[in-house]
């Protein structure tokens, strides 16, 4: 079955950086687009970034240049690099893929940006 396991979240000071990882299993990773979403308290889940199987990327309504999505098909892992983090980036970050019209989600990893 599809499994997505995020890691790499934590508490970071404003201006800091983090790299999130999502390890995928249960499907042919290289054949599917992968996405990162986030959900802040009291807000709807929103797209941060998506990477397609050919490596093409697109980003949601986030400040361009601070987020970078990448994938390593040999490791079945997708990454989200985050720089110059701000308090408004505080959220639970989720990994996502879609197979057969069904959304699959990881359990999420908490990112807290605070001094």
C-alpha positions, 0 to 999 in steps of 0.5 A, a space after each residue: 500500500 502507498 506509504 508516505 513518511 515525512 521527516 525533518 520538521 522542527 523548531 527554527 528561528 526566523 531566517 533559518 532553514 530546514 529541509 523536509 524529506 518524504 520517503 515513499 513506498 508502495 508504488 512506482 515512485 518515479 512515475 508519479 508527481 509528488 507534492 508538498 502541502 501545508 496547513 496552519 492552525 485555523 487555515 485550509 491546507 494549501 499547496 506549497 510545491 509540486 514536482 512532476 515525474 520529469 522534474 518539472 516543478 510548480 509552486 503554490 502561492 508562496 514567496 518565490 525563491 524561499 522554497 525548493 522542491 526536488 526528488 531523488 528517484 533512486 531513494 524514492 524520496 521527495 524533498 522540500 528545502 526552505 530558506 529564510 523562514 518566517 513565523 507565517 511559515 509555521 504549519 504542519 507540512 504534508 507530503 502528497 501523491 495522487 494515484 487513480 484519482 485518490 489522494 494519499 497523504 503522509 502524517 505530516 511534520 510540524 514546522 515552527 518558526 519562532 524566536 
